[in-house]
Amino acid sequence: MLIVHVHARVKPELIEAFKEATITNARHSVQEPGVARFDVIQQADDPGRFVLVEVYRTSDAPAQHKETAHYIIWRDAVTPMMA
C-alpha cells in the first residue's frame, strides 16, 4: 500500500470550481483497480487549502492513475487554479 498526500492552495475565486473538478476526479479514481481510497479534504479555517489523500494498492498504481482520462482532465483544469 502507498499513501500520497497532495497539498493544494487554490485561488479564492476558484475554490468552488476546484472542489467540483477534484470531487469528479476522486469519484472516477476510486473506480480504478489500483486505488483503495481517494479523499478530498478542505481546511476549515482556510478554505483555499486542500489535501488529497490518495491510497494506492501497489507502487505502480500512481503512475497508472496519472494516465487515466479523468486525471488528465483534472490536471489540466486545476493547474491554473493553484495559488
Secondary structure, 3 states (H helix, E strand, C coil): CEEEEEEEEECHHHHHHHHHHHHHHHHHHCCCCCEEEEEEEECCCCCCEEEEEEEECCCCHHHHHCCCHHHHHHHHHHHHHEC
